Amino acid sequence: MSTVNIPCLDLNTYINGDANDRKRFSDEIGKAFNETGFVTITNHGLSKQLINQLYEQVKELFALPDSVKAKYEIPELAGQRGYTGKGKETAKGFKTPDLKEFWQIGQTVTDGSDKKDEYPDNLVVTELPSFNKITLEVYKKLEESGKHLLRAIAVYLNLPENYFDDKVHNGNSILRTLHYFPIQDPDAVPPDAVRAGAHEDINLITLLIGASADGLEVLTREGEWFPVKAHGEDLVVNVGDMLQRLTNNKLKSTTHRVVNPPRELMKNSRYSVPFFLHPVSGMDLTSLPSCINAEHPKLYNNMTAGEYLDERLREIGLKK
C-alpha cells in the first residue's frame, strides 16, 4: 500500500495564528495539494450539533416518497438546484450511472449584486422547513471556511493572500446532499455499477462533511486506491479541476471514487454532504505564469470558469 500524505490541519491556526503558524499551515496544505490533492481539516466552524442536525434533515429528505422528490426535479436546471433522481449522473468516461440520488443548494445573493440574476432560486422543500434553514446555514459556514483555505493556498502560490476573494464572492458554489441508496438485490444491478465512479471534481476546492459510512478512495501516483477517512467532524478537502487548470497541474485534482460496500452491507444507505466551492462564472482559468516554465509547459487552453463548468456538466450527463 502506498504512503499517502493526507495531513490533518487545524484551520484555526491559519485564521488566528501568528505569522509562523500561518506560514506553516500554508506550506503544509500546499505540499499536500501538490502531492495528493487531499487534506483533512479541524476547527472549520461547523459544530458537532449542526452537523448532526444536517444529517438528520438529509435522511428525512431522501426518506420522502419518490413521487414527492420528483416534483423538485427540474430538468432545465441541469441538476444545479433541487433534486436529481437515481440513474441521472454518470462519471466522465463511464457508461453506467452512479448508484445515487442527490439534492443541490446554490448561491443566495443578498448584497444587491447583479450576480443574483445569473443564479436560479433554490427550491424550498415545503415538507421539511428545517432542511432549508439548516442547509443554508451550512452553506454559508463552508463558504467562509473555503475562503480562508483559498487564502492559504494563494500564499503558497506566492499570490496576494486575497487573490481568490473577489473571485469566489457570490460565486457559483454548490452544497450537495447525497444519498447512496440501498441495493436490495446486488445481482440485479450492472456489474460495473458503483456508488460514484472514478472522477475529479469540477470546482476550485471541495469541502466534504464526513460521511455516514466508509467508501471514499483516492488514486495515488502509483496507481493504487487509498481509503480516505475523516475523524469525527473533520472536513475532507480536495483540489478540483479548476484549481488544477489555474496552477498548470502544480496542485493536483486527484481522481477519487466511492466504492460499493461488501454485499452484506449494500442494503444500507450511505449519506454524504460535499460543498463544491466555485468561483464566479467570469473567472479566468488561464494558467498562472508562475506555474509555467520549460519543465512544466502550459497544458490547458484558456477558458473561463463558466465555460468549463458548462463543458463538464454535458460530459457527466446533467446538461444536454
N, C-alpha and C positions, 0 to 999 in steps of 0.2 A: 504493500500500500504506500502511495506517495505521501510525503510530508507536505502539508499544505499550510501556508501562512494565513490563517484567518484569525487575527488577534481580536481580543475583546477590549474595546476602548471606552473610556468614560468621557462622554460629551461635555460634562460639567467642567472638566479640566481645560477644555478649549474656551468655553463661554466665560468662565470666571477665574481661570488660572492666571498665573503670571506669565511673563514672556517665555520663560523656559518651558513651562507646561504646554503653552500653546504651540511652540515650535516642535516639541516632542510629538504632540498629537498630530500635527500636520505631517510631520515626517513619517509617522507610523501608518496613518491612513493612506498616504501617497505610496508608500512602499507596498502595502498590501494590495492596493488597487493596481499597482504596476505589475505585481506578481500573480495574483489570483483573481482580483476584482471583487473580493468579498471581505467584509469585516462584521463583527457584532458590536453593538453599541448599548451601553448602560446610561442611566441618568439622561434620558431623552425627552422627558417632560410628560410622559403618559403614566398615570398612576395605575397600580395593580387593579384598583376598583374600577377605573374607567375601561381598562382592557377587558375585565370580566363582564362589565355591562355590555360592551361592544359585542363580545362573542355570544352572550345571551340573546341579543337582538338579531344577530346574524343567523343563529339557529332557528329563531322564530320565523324569520323571513323565509328561509328555504323550506320550512315545515308547512308553509301555506300551500293550499291546493294548486296544482299546476294550472288550473283554469284561472285562478286569481293572479298568479305570477304572470301568466301570458298577457294579461291586459296591460302590463307595464313594459312589454316588449315592442319597441317602435323601430321597425326596420330602417327607416330613413336616418335614424340616429347612429347607425353603424356600431351599435353596442357601446357608444360613448356615454350614454345615460340610461339608467333603468336596467331592466332585466335582459339577460341573454340566455336562452334556453339550452338544453342539452344538445350536443352534436353540432353546435354552430361555429366553434373556433377550432382551427386546425393549425398546429405549429408549422412554420415555414419549412417546406421540403417534405412534409408528411401528407399522406392521403386520408388517413383515418382521424376523425375528430377526437379531441381530448374528452376524457370522461369527467365532465364538469359542467356546472352552470354558474352564472355569476351576476352580480349587480354592480353598476358603476355610478359613482358620485363625482361630479366635476366641480370646477371653479365657481364660486359665488362672488361676483364683483360688487363691492359695497362702497367704493370710493368715488363713484361717478365717472370712472374711466370708460372710454368708448370701447374697451375690450368686452364690456358686457354684451355688446351687440354680436360678438363673434361666437359666444357660447350659448348653447341651448339651456333652458332651465332644467334644474334637477327634477326628477319625478318624485312626488311625495307619496309615500306608502300610507294610504289612509287607514289601513288595518292596524298599523304599528306606529303610532305617533312618536314613541321613544326612539325608534330606529332612525328617524330623520334627524332628531336633535343630537343623538349621540354620534352618529356618523359625521355630522357637520363639525362637532367639537373635535373629533379625532382628526379629521381632515386638516383643520387649522393648526393643531398642535404638531402634526407631522410635517406640514408645510414649513413651519417655523424651525423645527429641528433640521429639516433638509437645507434650509438657507445657511445655517451655521456649518453644516458639513461641507457645503459648497464653498464657503469662505475658507475653510481649512484646505480644501483641495486647490483653490486659487492660489493660496500662499505656497503650497507645494510646487505649483506650476510656475512660480515666480511672476504671477499676475497680481494686480491690485487686489487686496482682500475682498473688496466689494464688487469684483468683476461680474459675478453672476447675479447680483441683487436685482438690478433693473430688468434682467432677462427672465427671471422667474417670478417677479411681482405680477400678480394677476395672470400667471402662466396657466397652461392648459393641463394642469396636473389632474390625476385621476386616483380616487380611492376605490379599490375593487374588493368587494366581499365575495369570497369564493366558497363553493360547496362542491367537493368531490363526492358525488352521490354513491350510495351503497350499490354494490353489484350482487344481486341475489344468486345469479347463476353465472359464474365466471366463464363457463364453456359457451355461453350464448353471445359473448362479445367477441369481436375480431381479435385474433391472436396478437396483433400489433397495437391494440388499443391500450393507452396508458392515461394516467390522470393528467399529466402535462408533458407533451413530447419535448425533446431537447430543443432549446431555443435560447435566444438572447433577448433581453428587454429592449424596447424601442427608445426609452427616455434618457434623461441625464443620469439620475440615480434612482434606485428603488429602495424603499424602506418597508420591510416586512415585519408585521407584528406577529411574531411566533407562528404557531400553527397548533391545531388540536392533536396532531399525530406526526410521526416521522415521515420521511419520504423525499425531502429536498436533497438533491445531489448536484455537485458541480463537477465539470470535466477539467481534470488537471492538464498541465502542459505535456505530461507523459501519456495522455490519452486514457487515464483511469478515472472512474467515477468515485467521488469522495462525498460521504454524507455530511451535511451541514446541520448542526444542532444549535439552537439558541437556548440559553439557560433562563428559565423563568420568564421574566417580562422583557428580556433583551430584544432589541431590534436586529435583524439581519439586513445589512445594507450592501448593495452591489451596484457596479457600474453598468450603465445602459449604453446602447449603441450610439446615441447622440454624443455622449461624452467621449466615447472611443473615437468617433469621427473627428471631433474637435481637437483631440490630442494626437491624432495620427497614430493610434494604437499604443501610445505611451501608457495610457490607462486602459485596462482590459475589460471588455464586456464579455464576461465568461459564460460559456454555454452551461445551462443548468436544466434540470428536469424534475418532475415529481413522479416517482416510481409507484407502481401498484404495491400494496402490502401483500403479505402471504395470503394464500387463498382463504384461509380460515378467518382473516380479518377484512376481506373485501366487502363483507356485509355491513361494515361500519362506515359512517360518514367521516370525512376529513374536512375541516374548515381552515381557511387562512385569509388574512387581510393584508395585501400589499398596497403601498402608496407609490404610484409612479410619478415622480417629480419631473414635470415637463416645463420647458420654457414657453414664452410667448411664441406664436407661430412664425413671427418675423425674425427670430434669432438666426444669425448667420452661423452655420456649422462648418464653414471653411476652416480647415486645419490651421492651428496656430503656427505662425512662422517659427517659433521657438522649438516646435516639435518636429520640424522638418530639417534634415541635413543629408549629407552624402550616404551615411549609413542607414538613414530612415527616410527614403524618398516619399513624396506625397502619394498617399494611397487612394484618396477619395476625391470624387468630383465635388464641386461646390454646390451647396444646397441649403435651403432654409429648413428650420425645424418643421414647419407646416408641410412643406413638400415631402420631407422624409416620412413624417407620420402618415400622410396620405398613401404613399407608396407601400408602406408596411401593412397598413390596415387592409389593403387589397390583397397582399400576399397571404395573410392569415385568414382571409375569407370573411371578414366583418364588413368590408365595403366592396360594392360591386363596381 
